[in-house]
Amino acid sequence: MEFSFTLMYRVPDTGKDLSAFERGLAEAGCDDVLLGSGLPGVLALRFQREGTAADDVARAACVQVQSAVPEAKLITVHVDVSNPASASTCGGSRAEPV
């Protein structure tokens, strides 16, 4: 099954240049991510990944992001699935939206 999800992180503000984040994420295996930042210090990472459970694919992405950007702090996780019971938490507790 394919899952679409967005991970939102608080990161050091780098202005409008996201290229350092892009390179680090690609090196960590997140070459499938769509990266965006609408607010200074907030990074939105949009994924579409195959797996058997939303939790598993989202947690794997969280691990990759943390290895690429160790100073990143998870803000929230949005999983787009038809079954709301499949929502992910990336580690046990659901983060509050910004």
PyMOL commands that set and color helices and strands:
alter all, ss='L'
color gray80, all
select helices_A, chain A and resi 19-27+54-68+84-86
alter helices_A, ss='H'
color red, helices_A
select strands_A, chain A and resi 2-10+34-36+42-50+73-80
alter strands_A, ss='S'
color yellow, strands_A
deselect
rebuild
show_as cartoon
